Amino acid sequence: MPIINKALPRVASTPKGFARYIAIIWQVLVIVGGFAVLLWLIWGAIDWIMAGSNPERLNRAKDKMSNGIFGLVILALSFLIIKLISTITGLNILNPNWPTF
């Protein structure tokens, strides 16, 4: 009797299903990371506006915004690395269609 995940019913409990779970987890992390970057940039911009002439608060706001941009670069690089690996190996990592036995 196979174990079926009711949250993701179409993903089987096979090696192919496990690879699909990994791809789904990566996609969710990228989406959550994108929202976090957006919120971090907005928070930094609000801090920048509210800093007035206080140089310490202005530097903290600049650091928040640069950290948000750094996070965005990390997210873009993760996508590019997966695409590069997919191109080199010929496997579609984000939509695995591997043979099962």
C-alpha positions, -999 to +999 in steps of 0.1 A: +000+000+000+017+032-011+019+063+011+001+092-005+006+128+005-028+145+004-012+179+001+006+169-031-015+139-044+000+137-079+036+132-067+042+095-062+064+080-036+090+069-061+125+082-069+108+104-095+084+116-068+113+124-045+130+145-072+098+163-078+096+171-040+131+186-042+121+207-072+089+219-054+108+228-023+133+248-043+106+267-062+088+275-029+121+288-014+127+310-044+092+325-041+095+331-004+130+345-009+116+369-036+090+382-012+116+385+016+138+406-008+109+428-017+100+434+019+136+440+029+140+466+001+108+484+011+119+483+048+153+498+039+136+525+018+112+534+046+142+536+070+160+558+046+131+582+044+127+582+081+164+586+088+163+623+082+198+637+089+209+609+113+239+593+096+238+561+117+202+554+107+210+563+071+238+538+070+216+511+085+190+518+058+217+516+031+229+483+045+194+468+045+189+478+009+223+464-002+216+432+017+182+429-002+200+434-035+226+408-025+197+384-016+182+390-051+215+382-067+218+350-047+183+340-059+191+348-095+224+328-093+206+298-078+183+298-109+212+302-133+231+274-116+201+250-120+197+260-156+234+255-163+233+221-147+202+212-167+219+223-199+251+204-192+235+172-181+204+173-203+181+167-173+152+190-166+159+194-129+129+216-122+105+192-139+120+158-134+109+131-158+134+103-149+127+066-157+117+044-128+120+007-125 
